[in-house]
Every structure is written in structure tokens, then in C-alpha cells.
Amino acid sequence: MTAASSATGHLRVTQVRSSIGTKPKHRGTLRALGLRGVGRSRVLPDSADVRGMIARVPHLVEVAPATADEAAGQRQVQDSARAAHRAAEGKAQA
């Protein structure tokens, strides 16, 4: 990570246009960014990999800086959803 990217830390990436009618590679890039539909947002680390993916689909997404609190909040939501899924999976197998 460079000094410039560690200063901002995270990016809020929001899908603003539909992937219908786009190239399969563009749809795959949106999925890799974690975007599943118009209006969905993700807080992602500001890294060269993420910047490269955003550069492939700039016409479909909007990018803004995100705070560390937003990143922590999203991580907490993901962790609780993952725990709920694991609990449900355990009940289904038992």
C-alpha cells in the first residue's frame, strides 16, 4: 500500500447503472466488487486491485471516499450475517 492510499484508507463504491446489456467481463467485475444491483454500495479498501476493477467499469459505478467508521460498520454487518448463516446451516444439518 502506498502512502497516498493509506491516507484515505477506504472507498465507497455505489452501482449507479444496471449491468443488463453489458459485457460479461463488466458483470463479473461488478460481482467481484460485491455489487449486486443498482443503488447497492460497498466500502472497499483503497488498493491498486480495487482501483483497477473500478477503472474497468467507471460508467456503471460512482466512487467516493469512505470513513473508517463506515468500513467498520460494514464489516460488523458482514460478520453478523455470516454468523447467522452458519447457525442456520448448523440447524439444517442437525
Summary of the structure (lengths in Angstrom):
residues: 94
radius of gyration: 15.5
end to end distance: 44.4
largest distance: 49.8
contacts: 231
relative contact order: 0.20
helix: 54%
strand: 18%
